[in-house]
Amino acid sequence: MAKEILKVLLIEHDEGFARYAVEMLGQARELEIESRAVPDLQSGLQALREMEPHVVLLDLVVPDGAGLGSLFLLRAVAPHVPVVICGEPDEEVIALEAMNAGAEDYLVRQHLTPGWLERSLRYAIERNNLDMALLAAEQKYHSLFDHLVEGIFRTTPGGCFLLANNALARIYGYSSPEELMREVRDVRKGLYVQPGRREEFVQLMNEHDTISDFESQVFRKDGRTIWISENCRAIRDSQGTLLYFEGTVEDITERRQAEERLRNSEALYHSLVETLPQNIFRKDIEGRFTFGNQQFCRTLGKSLDEIVGKTDFDFFPPSLAAKYQADDRRVMATGRPFDIVEEHQPPGGQKMYVQVVKTPLYGAEGNLIGLQGIFWDITQQRLADEKLRRVNTLLAQSRKELRIKNMQMEEDLRMAREIQLTMLPQQYPPFQGDGAGSAFTFTHRYLPTGSVGGDFFSISALSDSDAAVFICDVAGHGVRSALVTAMVRALVEELKPLAMEPGKFLTKLNADLHAILRHTGTPMLTTAFYLVASCREGVMRYANAGHPKPLHIRRGAGKVEMLANASGKPQPALGLFEDGTYETTTTALQERDAVMLFTDGLYEVQNRDDALYTQELLIEGVQRRIQLQVGPLFDEILDEVRKFSAGVGFTDDVCLVGMEHDGGG
């Protein structure tokens, strides 16, 4: 039988002892030894990597060695190779330190014999193998212990943790078992939600020594509550004295929540089924009733006990009962719902029409166990459907007539729009200036949001050097607003004798408009601004009736200012008060100045984030474009507002009127 081959590395500085040791290894009886001797530690480390020996025989006093430190260097290169030390008989202290440092044995040179050396090396290898196996087993145990999905614990009867694994810490919301054991000193106080729950646990353990599926609600570290299930046993010593409890913990929160949802769902289902006004029933595969709700019992005039176990033939005429059961067999054979309107004949009652829905009923394992049906009275609905058909016929005729009227109304509105547009200035009057051109030039932009609008303006020449500009805004943008606008236009024409005095002009216009509108019972909010500009005098006179303040564009000064009343007080809109009076304010007008009049539809624009394009933003936009002519300025301002609205656009009529002073009179 072939001998076992054993590789031995000898690190020895004494060449004579090295030869002697190799000879002794060659005399081994039970082992075939392959040996290699090197004179220093550096050669030994190199040979350790190349040879991969089963055991190392080490001389602690090799020239380049580090005493016991040589042992640690060997362990660093080959941690699983056992090391046996060779030394002198008077080095007992060193021998003890070597064993404590991890050497498998300490051999005295003078006492070595071939047999003794062979046994020492064999025993060293066997002890090392046992140590490695024990270490692997311990590592495997700790790996399993720390990676179990169930929490594992040991606690004293008093509630102190002795042991916990990672899963238990994770269940309770802690980062590690150490943190759990440090933070939770007494499970009676810091863990269970229900007071006295730990005491119940201990009492059961004292009575039975084991407990299974002990369910409790506990606190996690973050304060949330969860449900756990504990399995535990009591550990006692040989005299029966209780040492500790050990067991497992499982997080059953999801199961408890699912059970709670199921209970609530079942309770809700039964509550709905019993209180619904529809008739609900169930049958088994033989056609026997297994359930009926209260409404079904009332329809049959029987109690549930009198219905269960019976068939349709016990309650309905044979022809109807046969039809009902044929429909039932069809549902159970096809596995598809069945929806139909059928006649129903309650015992002793009048025939009626019912809507019936039948569906197959399956058990927990997916097997067919019968069907469920629901039906309700639709007799009145059938009568109502017939009446509705007649009404729909009449409605279709009315819609046709209404379409014709709508087309006529749309045509009327189109004509009204065209007429309203003709009310606006089609051309602007010239005014005498220093040069060949007009002293004043005008431009406007009119954007109604409906077929007809409530904005209006006029430009007229009071003399060769005096221009009058009027703008108004009637609330809304429908037909009523357009009619009031037409009235204002007519009144403005009648008030030309007062045209040179803006305050008197608006005072008279207010009185006349109030006299007309008071008979309607619903006043219309009308704002207006009236301006008289004189190129000869170099002034503007104006009055404001609750209208947005126009902008005075002073290009020479590089400023944009609002035309405010001299008193600084706002004045009311037109037509609201009979005795309203309006003041006239005068301001200077210079060459290259411009005036921008507008209605509130220009700036009361919101975007999709509900942000508002304010008068301040409008003034800033005009200021940035102060050197532009009024026409391009208007177009860029309108584009700016549209971009601000991000697609929302204008929601009210928009009217802009611009006047530029191009030269003196």
Residue pairs with C-beta under 8 A, 6 or more apart in sequence:
2 32
3 30
3 31
3 32
4 30
4 31
4 32
5 31
5 32
5 33
5 34
6 28
6 31
6 32
6 33
6 34
6 54
6 55
6 121
6 122
6 125
7 33
7 34
7 35
7 36
7 51
7 52
7 53
7 54
7 55
8 25
8 33
8 34
8 35
8 36
8 53
8 54
8 55
8 56
8 57
8 121
9 35
9 36
9 38
9 44
9 47
9 48
9 51
9 53
9 55
9 56
9 57
10 18
10 21
10 22
10 35
10 36
10 37
10 38
10 56
10 57
11 37
11 38
11 40
11 41
11 43
11 44
11 56
11 57
11 58
11 59
11 62
11 70
12 18
12 21
12 37
12 38
12 39
12 57
12 59
12 62
12 86
13 39
13 40
13 59
13 61
13 62
13 63
14 59
15 39
17 86
17 109
18 37
18 39
19 37
21 35
21 37
21 57
21 86
21 112
21 117
22 35
22 37
24 112
24 113
24 114
24 117
25 33
25 35
25 114
25 117
25 118
26 33
26 35
27 114
28 114
28 118
29 115
29 118
30 118
30 122
31 118
31 122
33 118
36 47
36 51
36 53
38 44
38 46
38 47
39 62
39 63
40 62
40 63
40 64
40 65
41 62
41 64
41 65
41 66
41 70
41 73
42 64
44 56
44 58
44 62
44 74
45 73
45 74
45 77
47 53
48 56
48 74
48 77
48 78
48 81
49 77
49 78
52 78
53 81
54 81
54 82
54 125
55 81
55 82
55 83
55 84
55 104
55 121
55 124
55 125
56 74
56 78
56 81
56 82
56 83
56 84
57 84
57 86
57 107
57 121
58 70
58 71
58 74
58 83
58 84
58 85
58 86
58 103
59 65
59 86
59 87
60 67
60 68
60 70
60 71
60 85
60 87
60 94
60 98
61 67
62 70
66 73
68 94
68 97
68 98
68 101
71 83
71 85
71 98
71 101
71 102
71 103
72 101
74 81
74 83
75 83
75 102
80 128
80 132
81 128
82 104
82 124
82 125
82 127
82 128
83 102
83 103
83 104
84 103
84 104
84 105
84 106
84 107
84 120
84 121
84 124
85 95
85 98
85 103
85 105
85 106
85 107
86 107
86 109
86 112
87 94
87 95
87 98
87 106
87 107
87 108
87 109
88 108
88 109
88 110
89 108
89 110
89 111
95 106
98 106
99 105
99 106
104 123
104 124
104 125
104 127
104 128
105 120
105 123
105 124
107 116
107 117
107 120
145 152
145 165
146 165
146 166
146 167
147 166
147 167
148 165
148 167
149 167
150 167
150 248
150 249
150 250
151 164
151 165
151 167
151 168
151 169
151 170
151 171
151 172
151 248
151 249
151 250
152 163
152 164
152 165
152 167
152 168
152 246
152 247
152 248
152 249
153 161
153 163
153 164
153 165
153 168
153 245
153 246
153 247
153 248
153 249
154 161
154 162
154 163
154 164
154 235
154 244
154 245
154 246
155 161
155 162
155 187
155 244
155 245
155 246
156 162
156 244
156 245
157 202
157 242
157 244
157 245
158 186
159 186
159 187
159 188
159 189
159 198
160 185
160 186
160 187
161 180
161 181
161 184
161 187
162 244
163 177
163 246
164 177
164 180
164 181
165 177
166 176
166 177
168 177
168 180
168 249
169 175
169 176
169 177
169 179
169 180
171 226
171 228
171 249
171 251
172 180
172 184
172 191
172 218
172 220
172 221
173 220
173 221
173 222
173 224
174 180
174 183
174 221
183 190
183 221
184 190
184 191
187 198
188 198
188 199
190 219
191 198
191 218
191 219
192 198
192 216
192 217
192 218
192 219
193 216
193 217
193 218
193 219
193 225
194 216
194 217
197 216
201 211
201 214
201 216
201 230
201 232
204 211
204 214
205 211
205 232
205 234
205 245
206 234
206 242
209 233
209 234
209 236
210 232
210 233
210 234
211 230
211 231
211 232
211 233
211 247
212 231
213 229
213 230
213 231
214 229
214 230
214 231
214 232
215 227
215 228
215 229
215 230
215 252
215 256
216 227
216 228
216 230
217 225
217 226
217 227
217 228
218 225
218 226
218 227
218 228
219 225
220 226
226 251
226 253
227 251
227 252
227 253
227 255
227 256
228 249
228 250
228 251
228 252
229 249
229 250
229 252
230 247
230 248
230 249
231 247
231 248
232 245
232 246
232 247
232 248
233 245
233 246
233 247
234 242
234 245
235 242
235 243
235 244
235 245
235 246
236 242
236 243
237 243
273 280
273 293
274 293
274 294
275 294
276 293
276 295
277 295
277 376
278 295
278 374
278 375
278 376
279 292
279 293
279 295
279 296
279 299
279 354
279 374
279 375
279 376
280 291
280 292
280 293
280 295
280 296
280 372
280 373
280 374
281 289
281 291
281 292
281 293
281 296
281 372
281 373
281 374
282 289
282 290
282 291
282 292
282 361
282 370
282 371
282 372
282 373
283 289
283 290
283 328
283 370
283 371
283 373
284 290
284 369
284 370
285 332
285 368
285 369
285 370
287 311
287 312
287 325
287 328
288 308
288 309
288 310
288 311
289 307
289 308
289 309
289 310
289 311
290 308
290 370
291 304
291 308
292 300
292 304
292 307
292 308
296 307
297 303
297 304
297 307
299 346
300 307
300 315
300 346
300 347
301 346
301 347
301 348
302 315
307 315
311 321
311 325
312 320
312 321
312 324
312 325
313 321
315 321
315 347
316 324
316 345
316 347
317 345
320 343
320 344
320 345
323 342
327 338
327 340
327 356
327 358
328 358
328 371
330 338
331 337
331 338
331 358
331 359
331 360
331 371
332 360
332 368
332 370
332 371
335 360
335 368
336 360
337 357
337 358
337 359
337 360
338 356
338 357
338 358
338 359
339 355
339 356
339 357
339 358
340 355
340 356
341 353
341 354
341 355
341 356
341 378
342 353
342 354
342 356
343 351
343 352
343 353
343 354
344 351
344 352
344 353
344 354
344 375
344 377
345 351
346 352
352 377
352 379
353 377
353 378
353 379
353 382
354 375
354 376
354 377
354 378
355 375
355 376
355 378
356 373
356 374
356 375
357 373
357 374
357 375
358 371
358 372
358 373
359 371
359 372
359 373
360 368
360 370
360 371
361 368
361 369
361 370
361 371
361 372
362 368
362 369
363 369
410 451
413 451
413 452
413 479
414 451
416 451
416 452
416 479
416 482
417 448
417 451
417 452
420 452
420 453
420 482
420 485
420 486
421 446
423 456
423 485
423 486
423 489
424 444
424 446
424 456
424 457
424 458
425 442
425 444
425 457
425 458
425 459
428 441
428 442
428 459
429 459
429 460
429 461
429 467
430 438
430 461
431 438
431 439
431 440
431 461
431 464
431 465
431 466
431 467
431 535
431 665
432 438
432 439
432 464
432 465
432 535
432 665
433 439
433 535
433 662
433 663
433 664
433 665
434 663
434 664
434 665
435 662
435 663
437 662
437 663
438 662
439 465
439 535
439 661
439 662
439 663
439 664
439 665
440 467
440 533
440 535
440 659
440 660
440 661
440 662
441 630
441 659
441 660
441 662
442 459
442 469
442 657
442 658
442 659
442 660
443 630
443 631
443 634
443 657
443 658
444 457
444 655
444 656
444 657
444 658
445 634
445 635
445 638
445 654
445 655
445 656
446 453
446 455
446 654
446 655
446 656
447 601
447 638
447 650
447 653
447 654
447 655
448 455
448 477
448 653
449 477
449 601
449 650
449 651
449 652
449 653
449 654
450 477
450 478
450 653
452 477
452 478
452 479
452 481
452 482
453 477
453 481
453 482
453 485
453 653
454 473
454 474
454 475
454 476
454 477
454 478
454 481
454 482
454 484
454 485
454 653
455 471
455 472
455 473
455 474
455 485
455 599
455 601
455 653
455 654
455 655
456 471
456 472
456 474
456 485
456 488
456 489
456 655
457 469
457 470
457 471
457 472
457 597
457 655
457 657
458 468
458 469
458 470
458 489
458 492
459 467
459 468
459 469
459 470
459 657
459 659
460 467
460 468
460 470
460 496
460 499
461 467
461 468
462 468
462 499
462 500
462 532
464 665
465 534
465 535
465 536
465 537
465 665
466 500
466 532
466 533
466 534
466 535
466 536
467 532
467 533
467 535
467 659
468 499
468 530
468 531
468 532
469 530
469 531
469 533
469 595
469 597
469 657
469 659
470 492
470 528
470 529
470 530
470 531
471 528
471 529
471 547
471 597
471 598
471 599
471 655
471 657
472 485
472 488
472 526
472 527
472 528
472 529
472 547
472 574
473 526
473 527
473 528
473 547
473 599
473 600
473 601
473 653
473 655
474 481
474 484
474 485
474 488
474 524
474 525
474 526
475 481
475 524
475 525
475 526
476 524
477 652
477 653
480 524
481 524
484 517
484 524
484 526
487 513
487 516
488 509
488 513
488 526
488 528
488 574
491 509
491 512
491 513
492 509
494 512
495 505
495 508
495 509
495 512
498 504
498 505
498 508
499 505
499 532
500 532
501 541
501 584
502 530
502 531
502 532
502 541
502 542
502 543
502 582
502 584
503 543
503 581
503 582
503 583
503 584
504 584
505 530
505 543
506 528
506 530
506 543
506 545
506 574
506 582
507 580
507 581
507 582
509 528
509 545
509 574
510 545
510 574
510 575
510 577
510 580
510 582
511 578
511 579
511 580
513 526
513 574
513 575
514 574
514 575
514 576
514 577
514 578
514 580
515 578
516 575
517 523
517 524
517 575
518 578
523 575
523 576
524 575
525 546
525 573
525 576
526 545
526 573
526 574
526 575
527 545
527 546
527 547
527 548
527 573
527 574
527 599
527 600
528 544
528 545
528 546
528 547
528 573
528 574
529 542
529 543
529 544
529 545
529 547
529 548
529 549
529 550
529 597
530 542
530 543
531 540
531 541
531 542
531 550
531 563
531 595
531 597
531 659
532 540
532 541
532 542
533 539
533 540
533 589
533 595
533 659
533 661
534 540
534 541
534 589
534 665
535 589
535 661
535 663
535 664
535 665
536 664
536 665
537 665
538 588
538 589
538 590
538 664
539 586
539 587
539 588
539 589
540 563
540 586
540 587
540 588
540 589
540 595
541 584
541 585
541 586
542 550
542 563
542 584
542 585
542 587
543 571
543 582
543 583
543 584
543 585
544 563
544 565
544 570
544 571
544 582
545 571
545 572
545 573
545 574
545 580
545 582
546 570
546 571
546 572
546 573
546 574
547 573
547 599
548 598
548 599
548 600
548 603
548 615
549 562
549 563
549 564
550 562
550 563
550 595
550 596
550 597
550 598
551 560
551 561
551 562
551 563
551 595
551 596
551 618
551 619
551 622
552 560
552 561
552 562
552 563
552 587
552 593
552 594
552 595
553 560
553 593
553 594
553 595
553 596
553 622
553 626
554 560
554 561
554 590
554 593
555 592
555 593
555 594
555 626
555 627
556 590
556 591
556 592
556 593
558 626
559 623
560 619
560 622
560 623
560 626
562 619
563 585
563 587
563 595
564 585
565 571
565 583
565 585
566 583
566 585
566 586
567 583
571 580
571 582
571 583
572 580
574 580
589 661
590 661
591 661
591 662
591 663
591 664
592 660
592 661
592 662
593 660
593 661
594 630
594 658
594 659
594 660
594 661
595 658
595 659
596 622
596 630
596 633
596 634
596 656
596 657
596 658
597 656
597 657
597 658
597 659
598 654
598 655
598 656
598 657
599 652
599 653
599 654
599 655
600 652
601 650
601 651
601 652
601 653
601 654
601 655
602 618
602 637
602 641
602 650
602 654
602 656
603 613
603 614
603 615
603 617
603 618
603 641
604 612
604 613
604 651
604 652
605 612
605 613
605 641
605 644
605 645
605 648
605 649
605 650
605 651
606 612
606 613
606 645
606 648
607 613
607 644
607 645
607 646
607 648
608 646
608 647
608 648
611 644
613 641
613 644
613 645
617 644
618 637
621 636
621 637
621 640
622 633
622 637
625 632
625 633
625 636
625 637
628 636
629 660
630 658
630 659
630 660
631 658
633 658
634 656
634 658
637 656
638 654
638 656
641 650
642 649
642 650
